[in-house]
Amino acid sequence: MTKWTLLATSALTLSLNSGIASAQETDNTTVDEIIVTATRRAESIQDVPIAVTALSQSALEREGVNDIVALTSLSTSFNINSAQTETGGTTLRIRGVGTTGNNIGLESSVGVFLDGVFLSRPGVALTDLLDVNQIEVLRGPQGTLFGRNTSAGALNVTTKKPNLDELEGFANATYGNFDQVNFQGGVSFPLVTNELGIRLSGAYRSRDGFLQSSTGAESGSRDRYVLRGQLLWEPDDSWQVRAIFDYAETDDECCDAVLLTETPFAPLFDVAGVTPANGGVTDVGLEALDNRRSNADQFFNPSDQFGVSLEIQKDFGAATLTYIGAYREFDAISDQDSDFTAADIFRFGSDTTIENFTHEVRLQGEAFNSRLNWLIGAYYSDEDISEVQSFVLGDDFQPTIDASILGAAGAPAAFPFGTNPFALFTGGVDHTGDFANNLFTQNGKSFSIFTHNILDITEDISLTVGLRYVDESKDGQFTQLSAQSNACFAGLQGAVLPGAPIPVPDALTPLVVGFGCFPFVVVADSPFAQFLPLPQTFNDRFEDDELVYTIKGSYQVSDDVLFFAGFTHGFKSGGFNLDPTAASGGASPIFNSEEIDSYEAGLKATLPNGITANFAFFHQNLSDFQVLEFTGAQFQTFNVPRARSTGVELEVQGNLNEFFSFNLSGTYANARYPENCADGLQGTVSEDLFIRTQNLCGSLLTNSSRFNGLASLTYEAPLSDTMDFFITGSVKYESRRRTATQPTVVGSDVPFAFDFQPGNAKINLRAGIHFNENITFEAWVTNLTDQQTRGLSFNVPLRGFTSPTAGDLGSVGAFLQEPRFYGATIRYKF
């Protein structure tokens, strides 16, 4: 433990002790009641039989949360990380369960809802949070009420409504290290008092990248702005109409990676003629991690999106009708040096468009003298995805694969074909300039009808029953717009055709095929594709339907104690692996839907002094768990028959006295692949896929730590009649977690290098002064001790290889999480 950790922990401990001492000497104050809409009804969080964390605007500000990436500092059950791109490679997890990203065909296990509207991909939800009223983290499957793809949980984000009574507004300005600037502002005013109001808000944030490359490039930067406008009309007590428009634009540079290990073939890159020294890698290992140093050229990841929504509520007295209709268009471009080196090996680009129409209608009311609170509804969405992926091979591609062939075959001096074997086998045909432009499209339609009902059996016992029938259909297509792979086909002739002018030795055939025909730039549907794992186009349809349901019972033990228990069956749609290698060798590009059976029991208590203590136990059985794995040469999507997550959660928060408030929370989640995770799979899939699945059995789910704990304490007191002072600190701890998809080299016991991110604690501090109740000045620091932690680890493309017999002969890279940031913020509100 560093001196900074010791100092900060000691300070928090002393503050907590003094707070407890003060609490014994003065009367404690109660906390305001927290209202949530986790059941699509406005209820006290202590009365809802659901494990939910509610984060208010003040809590988000005190922790410096600008986007959902930072929510991990406030919720011990929530986790997020990005790989290669933030718009397409971000994964959300709750209770250790989440879908690995980096494929536009995969949908998240954690649904994100903005003012009741479903955001269909995590990348769409990564814009800056603006004018937020509250965020609810709903844990466990939420499919009966929140619709599509919430098998692990949901984030329910609500923004502030226009003020119909008076003028109000706010303005915030921040400056910090890495040249970080952040401006937010908004105003709300009535157009017709008590009837019609408007709210306008906007934000801009920029920051230099924290990962520096030997090429001079940087990664992890921010350049974003968001605009939002709202109109609220309430002509009388029975009507409410709310229209929302938002536009967001990002120009981030993300995501390069640090190389943690180097292939033993590294000296051969120079021998084979790779232009930069050491094959384009100068920073590698723990020193590169500590110094946040990488090797690639710039990663560009700009995006823009806009959305409109209309919410209409009509109270008929006996029932209330709610309609929410929305349209959102999201466009993202990615331009990446995806070989992660300074060598000119290959470059990847993509242009993605997602258009989504959604409609939801709900009718809810009460019956039987208010003992039954009923709700029925219907939902429809129509989503179109279009993505063009472009790959181009550079001057250093062929020397790079020559180095791997040389390393696998022996020392160059003993190699009979010279230092450039592939050029010899192709008759001199070179890879440079080979390319492919691939188009992927998917149209997905989802229709569901649902009901959610709460019956008070007695004054103290309630029963909740929810049902949702979901019908899903998707049409997926891969079309190759243009491609050139002359060197690949010249090498294949020598490798697989009898009587070739320069035959490839049998021992080298797998290497020539595997390295010389980089699947992302091969002409699809070639004659060789029928019997080799080369790209094939597809045009197929996926259909599925499911009955999602929940049944929960709650018992009000006393006015201050609620016990609940229940079972939920959840569902996440399958679909298409939108990747050039998805249908290789005649494989199906379709992956199955994921299902979950979740058992949960909990207790919610309000202590006499207003402190709340909430506890939950959960056990989740997942079947056909969806996994995306990068093997080093392709992105492979498959279903694991079984996965499990079992654990407990505890949240305790409140005021110790009029000066001190605190939050203690912890989550233990054993999210894992059981030892029998592949039972029944052999014979139904390819042998390679079965081995890869079986290799996962007995390991933890990727990026799932068993224990996460959070402790925060806030002190606030007046300095004078016009000034208040506050200081808040938090410590977030996570135990070690696996960062790679596979725990070992597939088919062996050789562990994946740097697989585990060690346990770590991150400390945030913030202090400030309120002036006249409307001006606040704050100084803050996040990740005080500058912990260097990793997200996903992966096999670096084309840099060596792994095999069950040879072991780990490749290079391993990792994507970094955010370092220490510090700065100052001034806030003004009126």
TORKOL-788595 format. One record per residue (C-alpha): residue in three letters; x, y, z. Coordinates in steps of 0.2 Angstrom, whole numbers, plus 5000, padded with zeros to 4 digits. Example, Ala and Ser with C-alpha at 12.3 -4.5 7.8 and 13.67 -1.06 7.14 Angstrom:
<rs>
ALA506249785039/SER506849955036/
</rs>
This chain:
<rs>
MET500050005000/THR500750174995/LYS500950325007/TRP499550414997/THR498350265001/LEU498850265019/LEU498550445021/ALA496850445012/THR496250295021/SER496850365038/ALA495950525034/LEU494350435030/THR494450325045/LEU494750485057/SER493250575049/LEU492150425051/ASN492650405069/SER492350585072/GLY490650575064/ILE490150435074/ALA490650525090/SER489750675085/ALA488250565081/GLN488250505099/GLU488250685105/THR486850765094/ASP485250715086/ASN485350635069/THR484450705055/THR483450595043/VAL483750585024/ASP482550635011/GLU481450495004/ILE482150424988/ILE480850394974/VAL481250274960/THR480250214945/ALA480950034944/THR479249964943/ARG478650104931/ARG477750174946/ALA478450314957/GLU478850234974/SER479950244988/ILE481550144986/GLN481250065002/ASP479549994997/VAL480149924980/PRO480449734981/ILE481949754968/ALA483849774971/VAL484149954965/THR485350094968/ALA484750264965/LEU486050404961/SER485450584963/GLN486150734954/SER487050784969/ALA487850614971/LEU488450614953/GLU489150794955/ARG490050744971/GLU490950604963/GLY491250694947/VAL490250584936/ASN490250644918/ASP489650494909/ILE489150314913/VAL490950254912/ALA491250344929/LEU489650254937/THR490850114943/SER491450234957/LEU489650244964/SER488950064962/THR489849904967/SER488749794956/PHE489149894940/ASN490649874929/ILE491049944912/ASN492649934900/SER493049974882/ALA494149884870/GLN494849964853/THR493350074851/GLU492150154863/THR490750174851/GLY490749984847/GLY491849894859/THR491049944876/THR490449814888/LEU489249844903/ARG489149724917/ILE488049704932/ARG488349564945/GLY489849514934/VAL488749474919/GLY488949564903/THR489149534884/THR490849564877/GLY490849704864/ASN491749754848/ASN490449674837/ILE488949784831/GLY487849624830/LEU487949594849/GLU486749684860/SER487149724878/SER486549624893/VAL486349784902/GLY484949894895/VAL485150084895/PHE483550194895/LEU483550384894/ASP481950454899/GLY481050294895/VAL481850264878/PHE482950114875/LEU484650154868/SER485049994858/ARG486949994860/PRO488150044874/GLY489150164862/VAL487550264860/ALA487450284878/LEU489250344880/THR488850534877/ASP489050654892/LEU487750654905/LEU486850814905/ASP485550894916/VAL485250724924/ASN483950714938/GLN484350534944/ILE485050364938/GLU484450204944/VAL485550044943/LEU484249904942/ARG485149734946/GLY484649574939/PRO483549534924/GLN482249674921/GLY481349614905/THR479549614910/LEU479449804912/PHE481049864903/GLY480949764888/ARG482349704877/ASN484049644882/THR484049674901/SER484549504906/ALA485949564918/GLY485049734923/ALA484649904917/LEU485250084919/ASN483650204920/VAL484250384917/THR483050524919/THR483350704915/LYS482550864923/LYS480950914917/PRO480551104912/ASN479951204926/LEU478251274923/ASP478251394938/GLU479751504937/LEU481451534929/GLU482851424934/GLY484551384927/PHE486351324930/ALA488151344924/ASN489651234928/ALA491451264922/THR492951134925/TYR494751144922/GLY495950994926/ASN497550904921/PHE497750834904/ASP497051004898/GLN495350954904/VAL493951074901/ASN492151054904/PHE490651174902/GLN488851134906/GLY487351254907/GLY485551254905/VAL483951364908/SER482151324910/PHE480651444910/PRO478851444908/LEU478051504892/VAL476351494900/THR476351484919/ASN475851324926/GLU475451254909/LEU476851264896/GLY478751264899/ILE480451244890/ARG482151184895/LEU483751204886/SER485451134891/GLY487151094883/ALA488851034888/TYR490651034880/ARG492050924887/SER493850904880/ARG495350824887/ASP497050764880/GLY497450574879/PHE498250494894/LEU499150354884/GLN500650414874/SER501350314859/SER503150304853/THR502450374836/GLY501850534845/ALA500050484844/GLU498950484860/SER497450384865/GLY496050414878/SER495650594874/ARG493950674875/ASP493150804863/ARG491250804865/TYR489750914866/VAL487850884869/LEU486350984866/ARG484650944873/GLY482951034872/GLN481350994881/LEU479551054880/LEU478251014893/TRP476451044891/GLU475151014905/PRO473551094900/ASP472651024915/ASP472850894929/SER472450754918/TRP473650784903/GLN475550784902/VAL476450804885/ARG478450804885/ALA479450814869/ILE481350794870/PHE482650824856/ASP484550794859/TYR486050804848/ALA487850744853/GLU489450744844/THR491150664849/ASP492850664842/ASP493750554854/GLU495450464850/CYS495250294856/CYS495750154860/ASP497650104858/ALA498349974870/VAL499949934880/LEU500949784875/LEU501249684890/THR502249534883/GLU503249514867/THR503349364856/PRO504949274856/PHE505049294837/ALA505349484840/PRO507149474834/LEU506549394817/PHE505549554812/ASP507149644808/VAL507849484799/ALA506249474789/GLY506349654784/VAL505049744794/THR505449924792/PRO505449994810/ALA506649924822/ASN505949774833/GLY504549764822/GLY503849924827/VAL503749894845/THR504950004857/ASP503850004873/VAL503249834881/GLY503049754898/LEU502749824915/GLU503749984912/ALA502650024897/LEU501049994908/ASP501750104922/ASN502250244910/ARG500650224900/ARG501650204884/SER501050124867/ASN501750094850/ALA500350124837/ASP499850274826/GLN498250374830/PHE496550294834/PHE495150404828/ASN493350364834/PRO492150514830/SER490250494831/ASP488650594831/GLN486950554835/PHE485250634837/GLY483650584845/VAL481850644847/SER480550574859/LEU478750614863/GLU477950554879/ILE476050574882/GLN475150544898/LYS473250544900/ASP472450514917/PHE470650454915/GLY470350434933/ALA470150254934/ALA471750224924/THR473250314916/LEU473750294898/THR475650324894/TYR476350324876/ILE478250354872/GLY478750354854/ALA480550394849/TYR481750394834/ARG483650394836/GLU485050394823/PHE486850354828/ASP488350374816/ALA490150324821/ILE491750314811/SER493350214817/ASP495050234809/GLN496250124818/ASP498050064818/SER497449894824/ASP499049804823/PHE499549904838/THR501349934832/ALA502250074823/ALA502549954808/ASP501449974793/ILE500549804794/PHE498749844791/ARG497449974795/PHE495549954799/GLY494150074796/SER492350064799/ASP490750174796/THR489250124806/THR487450194806/ILE486150134818/GLU484350194816/ASN483050144828/PHE481150174830/THR480350134846/HIS478550134852/GLU477850094869/VAL476050114876/ARG475550074894/LEU473950074903/GLN473950064922/GLY472750084936/GLU472050014952/ALA470649894956/PHE469849804971/ASN469849954983/SER471649994977/ARG472249814983/LEU472749784965/ASN473949894955/TRP473849834937/LEU474849874921/ILE474749814903/GLY475749874888/ALA476449844871/TYR478149884864/TYR478849884846/SER480549924839/ASP481249934822/GLU483149944820/ASP484249954805/ILE486149934806/SER487349964792/GLU489249954794/VAL490549964781/GLN492249884786/SER493849924777/PHE495549834779/VAL497149874769/LEU498749784771/GLY500349894772/ASP502149874767/ASP502649784783/PHE501249654782/GLN502249514772/PRO503849534782/THR502849524798/ILE502149354793/ASP503749294786/ALA504449324804/SER503149214812/ILE503449074798/LEU505349084802/GLY505049074820/ALA503948924819/ALA505148834807/GLY506748864816/ALA508248984815/PRO508349084799/ALA510049004795/ALA509348834795/PHE507848884785/PRO508048824767/PHE506848954759/GLY507749114765/THR507149254775/ASN505649294765/PRO504749124762/PHE503049184758/ALA503649294743/LEU504549134737/PHE502949024739/THR501949154729/GLY503149174715/GLY503549354721/VAL501749414723/ASP501749544737/HIS500349574750/THR500549764750/GLY498949854745/ASP497849694746/PHE496149754754/ALA494349724757/ASN492849834759/ASN491449734767/LEU489649784770/PHE488649714784/THR486749754787/GLN485449704799/ASN483649744801/GLY482949694818/LYS481149704823/SER480449664841/PHE478649664847/SER478049624864/ILE476549634875/PHE476749634894/THR475849654910/HIS476449694928/ASN475349674943/ILE475549704962/LEU474249624973/ASP474149674991/ILE473549504999/THR473549585016/GLU474049745023/ASP475849675025/ILE476049545011/SER476049584993/LEU476249484977/THR477049544961/VAL476749454945/GLY477449504928/LEU477349424910/ARG478049484894/TYR477949394877/VAL479349444865/ASP479449404847/GLU481149444839/SER481649434820/LYS483249494812/ASP483849494794/GLY485749494793/GLN486849504777/PHE488649514773/THR489149584756/GLN490849614749/LEU490949774740/SER492649754733/ALA494249654738/GLN495949604732/SER497049464739/ASN498249414725/ALA499649364737/CYS498449254747/PHE497849154732/ALA499649134725/GLY500149064741/LEU498648944742/GLN499048874725/GLY500748814732/ALA500048754748/VAL498448654742/LEU498648624724/PRO499548464718/GLY500948504705/ALA501148684710/PRO502848764703/ILE503448794721/PRO502548674733/VAL502348724751/PRO503048594763/ASP501648504772/ALA502348564789/LEU502148744784/THR500448734775/PRO499448784791/LEU500648934793/VAL500548994775/VAL498648984775/GLY498449054792/PHE499649204791/GLY499649234772/CYS497749234770/PHE497249364783/PRO495449334783/PHE494849514784/VAL495649554767/VAL495249394758/VAL494049394743/ALA492449314750/ASP491649164742/SER493249114733/PRO493448934727/PHE494648904741/ALA493348954754/GLN492348794752/PHE493648694761/LEU494748824770/PRO494248944784/LEU494049094773/PRO492649224772/GLN491049184765/THR489549304762/PHE487849264770/ASN486049324769/ASP485049244783/ARG483649264795/PHE483549244814/GLU481949224823/ASP481549184841/ASP480149214854/GLU480149194872/LEU478949214887/VAL479849324900/TYR479149324918/THR479349364936/ILE478549324952/LYS478949404969/GLY478249414986/SER478549544999/TYR478249555017/GLN478149715027/VAL478849655043/SER478649825051/ASP478450005045/ASP480350005043/VAL480749835037/LEU480349755021/PHE480749575016/PHE480649514998/ALA481049354987/GLY480649304970/PHE481049224953/THR481349294936/HIS481549214919/GLY482549334907/PHE483049334889/LYS484249424877/SER484049404859/GLY485249314848/GLY485749374831/PHE487149384819/ASN489049394821/LEU489349544809/ASP491149504805/PRO491949444789/THR492449274797/ALA490749234804/ALA490249114790/SER492049044787/GLY492148864781/GLY490248864780/ALA489948904798/SER488348984803/PRO488449174807/ILE487049154819/PHE487149144838/ASN485749094849/SER484749194862/GLU485349194880/GLU484149154894/ILE484349174913/ASP483449114928/SER483749224943/TYR483349194961/GLU483349344973/ALA482949374991/GLY483249535001/LEU482949645015/LYS482649835016/ALA482749915033/THR482550095039/LEU483450125055/PRO482750235069/ASN483950375064/GLY483550375046/ILE484950265040/THR484450135027/ALA485149965026/ASN484749855011/PHE485349675008/ALA485049554993/PHE485549374989/PHE485549314971/HIS485849164961/GLN485849174942/ASN485849024930/LEU486249074912/SER486048964897/ASP486748994880/PHE487849134887/GLN488449244872/VAL490349264871/LEU491349354858/GLU493249304857/PHE494649384847/THR495749234843/GLY497149334836/ALA496549314818/GLN494649324819/PHE493149384830/GLN492249224835/THR490449224843/PHE489849074851/ASN488649014865/VAL489248934881/PRO487848814887/ARG488048864906/ALA488649014916/ARG488249064934/SER488249214945/THR487949194964/GLY488249324977/VAL487649454990/GLU487449644990/LEU487449765005/GLU487049955004/VAL487050055020/GLN486850245019/GLY486250395028/ASN486650545040/LEU487650515055/ASN487150685061/GLU486850855054/PHE488650875047/PHE489150695042/SER488350575029/PHE489050415023/ASN488850265011/LEU489450095014/SER489149965000/GLY489849794995/THR489549664982/TYR490149484982/ALA489749404965/ASN490549234960/ALA490149254941/ARG490949094933/TYR490848964920/PRO490448804930/GLU491548644927/ASN490148574916/CYS489948724906/ALA490148634889/ASP489148474893/GLY488148414879/LEU488948534866/GLN490148414858/GLY489548354841/THR488348494839/VAL489748624835/SER491448614826/GLU492848524836/ASP493848694838/LEU492348784845/PHE491948644857/ILE493848654863/ARG493748844865/THR492148824875/GLN492748684886/ASN494348784890/LEU493248914898/CYS492448794911/GLY492948824929/SER493549004926/LEU492849174931/LEU491849274918/THR492949404910/ASN493249564920/SER492149504934/SER492949524951/ARG492249424966/PHE492149574978/ASN491849754976/GLY491749874990/LEU491350064992/ALA491550175007/SER491150365006/LEU491050505019/THR490450685017/TYR490650825030/GLU489650985027/ALA489451125039/PRO489151315039/LEU490651435039/SER489451585041/ASP487751645037/THR488151645018/MET489451505016/ASP489451315019/PHE490951205017/PHE491051025012/ILE492250885010/THR491950715003/GLY493050565000/SER492750384994/VAL493750224992/LYS493150094979/TYR494049924980/GLU493949784968/SER494749614970/ARG495749534956/ARG494849494940/ARG495149404924/THR495449514909/ALA495649394895/THR494249294886/GLN495149134888/PRO496049084905/THR497348984896/VAL498048944879/VAL496648844871/GLY496948664873/SER498248674886/ASP498648724904/VAL499748874899/PRO498949024908/PHE498549174897/ALA499949304901/PHE499449444912/ASP497649374913/PHE497349444931/GLN497149624935/PRO497749624954/GLY496549694967/ASN496649884969/ALA495850024978/LYS495450194970/ILE495250354980/ASN494250504975/LEU494250664985/ARG493250824983/ALA493050984994/GLY492151144991/ILE491251304997/HIS489451354994/PHE489251544993/ASN487451614995/GLU486751444991/ASN486951474972/ILE488851474969/THR490051334973/PHE491851314971/GLU492651144971/ALA494351064971/TRP494450874967/VAL495550724962/THR494950554956/ASN496050394957/LEU497150494970/THR498550364970/ASP498550344951/GLN498250164950/GLN498650084933/THR497249964930/ARG496849864915/GLY495249824906/LEU495249684892/SER496849584888/PHE497049514870/ASN498149424858/VAL498949554847/PRO498549524829/LEU499949434818/ARG501249454832/GLY501749274835/PHE500449144839/THR499849024853/SER499548844851/PRO499248694863/THR500948614859/ALA502048764857/GLY501248874871/ASP501149054871/LEU502249124857/GLY501249284854/SER501149454861/VAL499849514873/GLY499049684874/ALA497849774886/PHE496749924886/LEU497050044901/GLN495750124912/GLU495850304917/PRO497350374928/ARG497350504941/PHE496350664936/TYR496250824946/GLY495551004944/ALA494351134950/THR492551164946/ILE491451314949/ARG489551304949/TYR488151434948/LYS486351404949/PHE484851514950/
</rs>
